[in-house]
Amino acid sequence: MRELLERAESAYAEDDLPEARDCYRKILLESPDHALATRALGEIDRALAEHFREDMTVSLIVSLRELVEAGRPSRDAVVISRLAAGPMSVRQLREHSHLSSPDLHVVLFRCAADCVVSVRK
């Protein structure tokens, strides 16, 4: 578990919030009462929620064909398929993708970092 904690802390320090979140969640699966992981996961979820507010609009900025060829993760594909029809608010994406808010925020963070989507007020 020490290696996983080091990976989580390193990812968090490098602002790789999806990787840090994933590591902290794995720690909590092994040790549900792990105070540091619980606190850090809460901080990450709050930071992502502030970054992707419900009223913001998300647009796909690359072709669907490019994304299919790139082989995006399945959670990304759910969101991307919704955006193929046109821009949507974060709220609409959450409702239509059936992902939890934190999981949707991770997908949006990853897609925005990879220049797949744009997010605007």
Rosetta constraint file for C-alpha pairs under 8 A:
AtomPair CA 1 CA 5 HARMONIC 6.20 0.50
AtomPair CA 1 CA 27 HARMONIC 6.77 0.50
AtomPair CA 2 CA 6 HARMONIC 6.19 0.50
AtomPair CA 3 CA 7 HARMONIC 6.21 0.50
AtomPair CA 4 CA 8 HARMONIC 6.14 0.50
AtomPair CA 4 CA 23 HARMONIC 6.14 0.50
AtomPair CA 4 CA 24 HARMONIC 7.89 0.50
AtomPair CA 4 CA 26 HARMONIC 7.99 0.50
AtomPair CA 4 CA 27 HARMONIC 7.05 0.50
AtomPair CA 5 CA 9 HARMONIC 6.12 0.50
AtomPair CA 5 CA 23 HARMONIC 7.09 0.50
AtomPair CA 5 CA 24 HARMONIC 7.18 0.50
AtomPair CA 5 CA 27 HARMONIC 7.26 0.50
AtomPair CA 6 CA 10 HARMONIC 6.01 0.50
AtomPair CA 7 CA 11 HARMONIC 6.03 0.50
AtomPair CA 7 CA 20 HARMONIC 7.29 0.50
AtomPair CA 7 CA 23 HARMONIC 6.99 0.50
AtomPair CA 8 CA 12 HARMONIC 6.06 0.50
AtomPair CA 8 CA 19 HARMONIC 7.01 0.50
AtomPair CA 8 CA 20 HARMONIC 4.39 0.50
AtomPair CA 8 CA 21 HARMONIC 7.31 0.50
AtomPair CA 8 CA 22 HARMONIC 7.90 0.50
AtomPair CA 8 CA 23 HARMONIC 5.15 0.50
AtomPair CA 8 CA 24 HARMONIC 6.16 0.50
AtomPair CA 9 CA 13 HARMONIC 6.10 0.50
AtomPair CA 9 CA 20 HARMONIC 6.80 0.50
AtomPair CA 10 CA 14 HARMONIC 6.23 0.50
AtomPair CA 10 CA 20 HARMONIC 7.72 0.50
AtomPair CA 11 CA 15 HARMONIC 6.19 0.50
AtomPair CA 11 CA 16 HARMONIC 4.93 0.50
AtomPair CA 11 CA 17 HARMONIC 6.72 0.50
AtomPair CA 11 CA 19 HARMONIC 6.06 0.50
AtomPair CA 11 CA 20 HARMONIC 5.00 0.50
AtomPair CA 12 CA 16 HARMONIC 5.64 0.50
AtomPair CA 12 CA 17 HARMONIC 5.78 0.50
AtomPair CA 12 CA 19 HARMONIC 7.81 0.50
AtomPair CA 12 CA 20 HARMONIC 5.21 0.50
AtomPair CA 16 CA 20 HARMONIC 6.21 0.50
AtomPair CA 17 CA 21 HARMONIC 5.84 0.50
AtomPair CA 17 CA 44 HARMONIC 6.54 0.50
AtomPair CA 17 CA 106 HARMONIC 7.56 0.50
AtomPair CA 18 CA 22 HARMONIC 6.14 0.50
AtomPair CA 18 CA 106 HARMONIC 5.46 0.50
AtomPair CA 18 CA 109 HARMONIC 7.49 0.50
AtomPair CA 18 CA 110 HARMONIC 7.15 0.50
AtomPair CA 19 CA 23 HARMONIC 6.24 0.50
AtomPair CA 20 CA 24 HARMONIC 6.17 0.50
AtomPair CA 21 CA 25 HARMONIC 6.10 0.50
AtomPair CA 21 CA 41 HARMONIC 5.97 0.50
AtomPair CA 21 CA 44 HARMONIC 6.74 0.50
AtomPair CA 22 CA 26 HARMONIC 6.32 0.50
AtomPair CA 23 CA 27 HARMONIC 6.31 0.50
AtomPair CA 24 CA 28 HARMONIC 6.27 0.50
AtomPair CA 24 CA 37 HARMONIC 5.17 0.50
AtomPair CA 24 CA 38 HARMONIC 7.55 0.50
AtomPair CA 24 CA 40 HARMONIC 7.39 0.50
AtomPair CA 24 CA 41 HARMONIC 6.25 0.50
AtomPair CA 25 CA 29 HARMONIC 6.31 0.50
AtomPair CA 25 CA 37 HARMONIC 7.48 0.50
AtomPair CA 25 CA 41 HARMONIC 7.36 0.50
AtomPair CA 26 CA 30 HARMONIC 6.58 0.50
AtomPair CA 27 CA 31 HARMONIC 5.93 0.50
AtomPair CA 27 CA 32 HARMONIC 7.58 0.50
AtomPair CA 27 CA 34 HARMONIC 7.48 0.50
AtomPair CA 27 CA 37 HARMONIC 6.76 0.50
AtomPair CA 28 CA 32 HARMONIC 4.39 0.50
AtomPair CA 28 CA 33 HARMONIC 7.00 0.50
AtomPair CA 28 CA 34 HARMONIC 6.29 0.50
AtomPair CA 28 CA 37 HARMONIC 6.60 0.50
AtomPair CA 28 CA 38 HARMONIC 7.24 0.50
AtomPair CA 33 CA 38 HARMONIC 7.55 0.50
AtomPair CA 34 CA 38 HARMONIC 6.18 0.50
AtomPair CA 35 CA 39 HARMONIC 6.11 0.50
AtomPair CA 36 CA 40 HARMONIC 6.00 0.50
AtomPair CA 37 CA 41 HARMONIC 5.89 0.50
AtomPair CA 38 CA 42 HARMONIC 6.29 0.50
AtomPair CA 39 CA 43 HARMONIC 6.31 0.50
AtomPair CA 40 CA 44 HARMONIC 6.16 0.50
AtomPair CA 41 CA 45 HARMONIC 6.14 0.50
AtomPair CA 42 CA 46 HARMONIC 6.16 0.50
AtomPair CA 43 CA 47 HARMONIC 6.13 0.50
AtomPair CA 44 CA 48 HARMONIC 6.14 0.50
AtomPair CA 45 CA 49 HARMONIC 6.07 0.50
AtomPair CA 45 CA 102 HARMONIC 5.81 0.50
AtomPair CA 46 CA 50 HARMONIC 6.21 0.50
AtomPair CA 47 CA 51 HARMONIC 6.26 0.50
AtomPair CA 48 CA 52 HARMONIC 6.15 0.50
AtomPair CA 48 CA 102 HARMONIC 7.28 0.50
AtomPair CA 48 CA 105 HARMONIC 5.82 0.50
AtomPair CA 48 CA 106 HARMONIC 7.29 0.50
AtomPair CA 48 CA 109 HARMONIC 7.69 0.50
AtomPair CA 49 CA 53 HARMONIC 5.95 0.50
AtomPair CA 49 CA 101 HARMONIC 7.71 0.50
AtomPair CA 49 CA 102 HARMONIC 7.23 0.50
AtomPair CA 49 CA 105 HARMONIC 6.70 0.50
AtomPair CA 52 CA 56 HARMONIC 6.70 0.50
AtomPair CA 52 CA 90 HARMONIC 6.95 0.50
AtomPair CA 52 CA 105 HARMONIC 6.47 0.50
AtomPair CA 52 CA 108 HARMONIC 7.85 0.50
AtomPair CA 52 CA 119 HARMONIC 7.87 0.50
AtomPair CA 53 CA 90 HARMONIC 6.74 0.50
AtomPair CA 54 CA 89 HARMONIC 6.57 0.50
AtomPair CA 54 CA 90 HARMONIC 4.75 0.50
AtomPair CA 54 CA 91 HARMONIC 4.66 0.50
AtomPair CA 55 CA 89 HARMONIC 5.67 0.50
AtomPair CA 55 CA 90 HARMONIC 6.18 0.50
AtomPair CA 55 CA 91 HARMONIC 6.51 0.50
AtomPair CA 55 CA 121 HARMONIC 7.13 0.50
AtomPair CA 56 CA 89 HARMONIC 5.32 0.50
AtomPair CA 56 CA 90 HARMONIC 5.78 0.50
AtomPair CA 56 CA 119 HARMONIC 6.59 0.50
AtomPair CA 56 CA 120 HARMONIC 5.59 0.50
AtomPair CA 56 CA 121 HARMONIC 4.66 0.50
AtomPair CA 57 CA 87 HARMONIC 6.46 0.50
AtomPair CA 57 CA 88 HARMONIC 5.48 0.50
AtomPair CA 57 CA 89 HARMONIC 4.23 0.50
AtomPair CA 57 CA 90 HARMONIC 6.26 0.50
AtomPair CA 57 CA 119 HARMONIC 5.64 0.50
AtomPair CA 57 CA 120 HARMONIC 5.35 0.50
AtomPair CA 57 CA 121 HARMONIC 6.20 0.50
AtomPair CA 58 CA 83 HARMONIC 7.70 0.50
AtomPair CA 58 CA 87 HARMONIC 5.51 0.50
AtomPair CA 58 CA 88 HARMONIC 5.47 0.50
AtomPair CA 58 CA 89 HARMONIC 5.87 0.50
AtomPair CA 58 CA 90 HARMONIC 6.63 0.50
AtomPair CA 58 CA 117 HARMONIC 6.53 0.50
AtomPair CA 58 CA 118 HARMONIC 5.68 0.50
AtomPair CA 58 CA 119 HARMONIC 4.56 0.50
AtomPair CA 58 CA 120 HARMONIC 6.65 0.50
AtomPair CA 59 CA 83 HARMONIC 6.40 0.50
AtomPair CA 59 CA 86 HARMONIC 6.80 0.50
AtomPair CA 59 CA 87 HARMONIC 4.49 0.50
AtomPair CA 59 CA 88 HARMONIC 6.82 0.50
AtomPair CA 59 CA 117 HARMONIC 5.38 0.50
AtomPair CA 59 CA 118 HARMONIC 5.28 0.50
AtomPair CA 59 CA 119 HARMONIC 6.56 0.50
AtomPair CA 60 CA 80 HARMONIC 7.18 0.50
AtomPair CA 60 CA 83 HARMONIC 5.88 0.50
AtomPair CA 60 CA 84 HARMONIC 6.78 0.50
AtomPair CA 60 CA 86 HARMONIC 7.54 0.50
AtomPair CA 60 CA 87 HARMONIC 7.03 0.50
AtomPair CA 60 CA 116 HARMONIC 6.11 0.50
AtomPair CA 60 CA 117 HARMONIC 4.48 0.50
AtomPair CA 60 CA 118 HARMONIC 6.54 0.50
AtomPair CA 61 CA 115 HARMONIC 7.26 0.50
AtomPair CA 61 CA 116 HARMONIC 5.53 0.50
AtomPair CA 61 CA 117 HARMONIC 5.16 0.50
AtomPair CA 61 CA 118 HARMONIC 6.51 0.50
AtomPair CA 62 CA 66 HARMONIC 6.86 0.50
AtomPair CA 62 CA 67 HARMONIC 7.37 0.50
AtomPair CA 62 CA 115 HARMONIC 7.91 0.50
AtomPair CA 62 CA 116 HARMONIC 5.71 0.50
AtomPair CA 62 CA 117 HARMONIC 7.44 0.50
AtomPair CA 63 CA 67 HARMONIC 6.61 0.50
AtomPair CA 64 CA 68 HARMONIC 6.21 0.50
AtomPair CA 64 CA 80 HARMONIC 7.87 0.50
AtomPair CA 64 CA 84 HARMONIC 6.86 0.50
AtomPair CA 65 CA 69 HARMONIC 6.24 0.50
AtomPair CA 66 CA 70 HARMONIC 6.17 0.50
AtomPair CA 67 CA 71 HARMONIC 6.40 0.50
AtomPair CA 67 CA 72 HARMONIC 6.48 0.50
AtomPair CA 68 CA 72 HARMONIC 6.92 0.50
AtomPair CA 72 CA 76 HARMONIC 6.12 0.50
AtomPair CA 72 CA 77 HARMONIC 6.28 0.50
AtomPair CA 73 CA 77 HARMONIC 6.31 0.50
AtomPair CA 74 CA 78 HARMONIC 6.45 0.50
AtomPair CA 75 CA 79 HARMONIC 6.81 0.50
AtomPair CA 75 CA 107 HARMONIC 6.92 0.50
AtomPair CA 76 CA 80 HARMONIC 5.99 0.50
AtomPair CA 76 CA 107 HARMONIC 5.75 0.50
AtomPair CA 76 CA 111 HARMONIC 7.46 0.50
AtomPair CA 77 CA 81 HARMONIC 5.82 0.50
AtomPair CA 78 CA 82 HARMONIC 6.58 0.50
AtomPair CA 78 CA 97 HARMONIC 6.20 0.50
AtomPair CA 79 CA 83 HARMONIC 6.39 0.50
AtomPair CA 79 CA 93 HARMONIC 6.81 0.50
AtomPair CA 79 CA 97 HARMONIC 6.18 0.50
AtomPair CA 79 CA 107 HARMONIC 7.78 0.50
AtomPair CA 80 CA 84 HARMONIC 6.19 0.50
AtomPair CA 81 CA 85 HARMONIC 7.53 0.50
AtomPair CA 82 CA 86 HARMONIC 7.67 0.50
AtomPair CA 82 CA 93 HARMONIC 7.20 0.50
AtomPair CA 82 CA 96 HARMONIC 7.50 0.50
AtomPair CA 82 CA 97 HARMONIC 7.49 0.50
AtomPair CA 83 CA 87 HARMONIC 5.77 0.50
AtomPair CA 83 CA 88 HARMONIC 6.69 0.50
AtomPair CA 88 CA 92 HARMONIC 5.98 0.50
AtomPair CA 88 CA 93 HARMONIC 6.35 0.50
AtomPair CA 89 CA 93 HARMONIC 6.27 0.50
AtomPair CA 90 CA 94 HARMONIC 6.16 0.50
AtomPair CA 91 CA 95 HARMONIC 6.27 0.50
AtomPair CA 92 CA 96 HARMONIC 6.01 0.50
AtomPair CA 93 CA 97 HARMONIC 5.67 0.50
AtomPair CA 94 CA 98 HARMONIC 5.90 0.50
AtomPair CA 94 CA 99 HARMONIC 5.87 0.50
AtomPair CA 94 CA 100 HARMONIC 6.91 0.50
AtomPair CA 94 CA 101 HARMONIC 6.45 0.50
AtomPair CA 94 CA 104 HARMONIC 6.56 0.50
AtomPair CA 95 CA 99 HARMONIC 7.69 0.50
AtomPair CA 99 CA 103 HARMONIC 5.98 0.50
AtomPair CA 99 CA 104 HARMONIC 5.71 0.50
AtomPair CA 100 CA 104 HARMONIC 6.10 0.50
AtomPair CA 101 CA 105 HARMONIC 6.07 0.50
AtomPair CA 102 CA 106 HARMONIC 6.33 0.50
AtomPair CA 103 CA 107 HARMONIC 6.43 0.50
AtomPair CA 104 CA 108 HARMONIC 6.17 0.50
AtomPair CA 105 CA 109 HARMONIC 5.96 0.50
AtomPair CA 106 CA 110 HARMONIC 6.16 0.50
AtomPair CA 107 CA 111 HARMONIC 6.04 0.50
AtomPair CA 108 CA 112 HARMONIC 5.84 0.50
AtomPair CA 108 CA 117 HARMONIC 7.60 0.50
AtomPair CA 109 CA 113 HARMONIC 6.07 0.50
AtomPair CA 110 CA 114 HARMONIC 6.20 0.50
AtomPair CA 111 CA 115 HARMONIC 6.19 0.50
AtomPair CA 111 CA 116 HARMONIC 5.04 0.50
AtomPair CA 111 CA 117 HARMONIC 5.76 0.50
AtomPair CA 112 CA 116 HARMONIC 5.76 0.50
AtomPair CA 112 CA 117 HARMONIC 5.09 0.50
AtomPair CA 112 CA 118 HARMONIC 6.11 0.50
AtomPair CA 112 CA 119 HARMONIC 7.47 0.50
